[in-house]
Amino acid sequence: MKTKTGERGASILGLGRALPERVLTNRELETMVDTSDEWIKTRTGISERRIADEHMATSDLCEEAALQALQRAGVPGESVEMIIVATVTPDMVFPSTACLLQDRLGAEGAAAFDLQVGCTGFIYALAVADKFVRSGAYENILVIAGDLLSRITDWEDRSTCVLFGDAAGAALVGPTSEAGILGSYLGTDAKGAHHLKMPAGGSLHPACTETVEQRMHYLRMNGREVFKFAVTAMGDSASEAVRRAGLTFDDIDCYIPHQANIRIIDASAKRLGIPRDRVYINIDRYGNTSGATVPVAMAEAWEEGVIGPGDNVLAVTFGAGLSWAAAVIHLTEELKNR
Ligand code: UT7
């Protein structure tokens, strides 16, 4: 398919999301660590989050989200030519979670790989898929972001355990009659790499008794430093993505920020001059679900009729790296109405 300018367009054909049933409330967290519902709500905006049961793996949630995106797009699994999974909690180090899904989705022969950039992963993967589709190399690419952060959360550390939840979101990217991913901007400032990490389990500190005893297999974060980075990175990356799209903020119908902290969301919207009624927020119900925040919010916004064909969505994220990623996504007529 060619756009009016003669180029091949690429955009989202279907969206899906998967959330575990088990709800973990702030009140329950009060019984686990020295915290309060009031502190969590006012400092983060989170009321509850979802936690996967012990038999579940990241691939299970990713599969559910992917199947929903495919079904909504009306595209069968065997037509998928590439699967990219953005995750920092893969089922195992290798093979990739994308490979495990390739078989389950019936996407015979599809290229499949994981992409590891933490909370920015979905937009990184979307940008990769956009290039492959627009170049004509591939037709249907499944972009999935899924994490079970509960598996790497230190449930004795009140500064992190109140923030995160489990989820997966998926988008099927394919050729469209109009340009879809109008502009994106990806970047990293590795000087802040040590502020957000899981120290052990890789080649530097392979698992051993000592790494377990020192709780090095859990996520560690300097929240204040990440917060400072986030406010600047979200504003700067959103502005650059909108500029690259050739639009202004008045052209943005819906702002979907990374759902990490309501104060960061509000500060970035204020800085960008986007009114609250154009900001999609679900952090109160799911907490920070890593790379899944944006696709889960997009799928939900589409289900609620908040976004649909013709809309320009601005998605902006930040995370481990420290990294940032922003994209302006034009939803074309190929994304079916609900
Ligand atoms: O996807 C990217 C991942 N990361 C993020 O997005 C995190 C970005 N950072 C944040 O969202 C915020 O920095 C936090 C929510 C993590 C923390 O909020 P803050 O306003 O920056 O709090 P703080 O770290 O400055 O701590 C303030 C106080 C401290 O007590 P003192 O030293 O003032 O006595 C903490 O010990 O709050 C205390 N505190 C808590 N109190 C009750 C920290 N965690 C808790 C808690 N309950 N869960």
Residues whose N, C-alpha, C, O or C-beta is under 5 A from the ligand:
A	BS01	UT7	D34 T35 S36 W39 R43 T44 C119 R158 S159 V162 G223 R224 V226 F227 A260 N261 F318 G319
